[in-house]
Amino acid sequence: MGKDFVGGRVSHAEACGVARHRLRTGDFERLAHDLYLPVGSVQTLTDHCRALACVLPPEAVFTHSTAARLLGLPLPTGYPRDIHA
């Protein structure tokens, strides 16, 4: 594994010496288009949103139930866990 790659875009992985095909092995998981992180590095909703923010436009915001969950607001039992940005 590239010593400086802790996750991010494919271009960043390649710049750190991680071959593109390595991203599709068991060491990394694809979190979104052009976003790879080491397996198990995303433990919480906050982790997930921070990672996604790296590939979203600067003006993007998290909305709907995602915003409510980030703020610790209660949601009905069984409410969908999708992430809205």
N, C-alpha and C positions, 0 to 999 in steps of 0.2 A: 504494500500500500504506500502511496506517496506520503512522505513524512509530514507534510504540511496540510494535507487535505482532511478537513474535519466535516466536510459536507458542503453542498452548494451546487452551482451550475456545472454542466459538463465541461465547459471551457475552463473553469477554475480547476476541476479535477485534472484535466489534461496538462494544464500549466504546472501542477504540482507533481506530475509524473505518473498519474493514474491513467492507465489505458482505458479507452471507452468501454471495451468489452468487460473490464473488471467491475464496472458499475452494475453490470447485470448478473454478477455472481452473488453468492450468499453474504458477502461482506457489507453490501449496501442495499438500501431499499429506495424505491422511487416513490417520493412523496407527492409529486406533481410533475407536470411537464417540465423537463430541464432542471429538476431538483432531486438530488440524491443525497442521502444521509447514511451514516453507519447504522446498521441494523440495531434496533433497541435504543437509539439516541433520542427518539421522540417518546416521552413518557406521559406528557400532560397536554391538555388543550393549549395551554400557553406556549409550550415547546412547538407544537404543530403550527400555531399561528405565527410565531416568530420566524420559523423556517419558511413558511409560505410568503411572508412579507418580503423575503429576499428576491422573489421572482414576480411579485405583483407590482403594478405601476405605483409610483410614489403617492398618488392621490387615492389609492384604494383604502377602504376601511372595512372592518369586520362588522357585519350587521345581523339583524334578526336574532335568532336564538343563540348564535355564536357570541354576539355582543353581550347578551344576557348572561350566558354561562361564564364569559370572561369577567364580568362584573360580580359574579357570585349570586345572581338573582335566581330565585326558585323557578323551576319549570315543571309542568305537569309530568307525572310518571309516564314513562314510555315515549316522551317527546323525541322526535328524530334528532340524531346526533350529527347531522350534516354540518359542514362548515360553510358559512355564507360570507362572501367578501364582495 
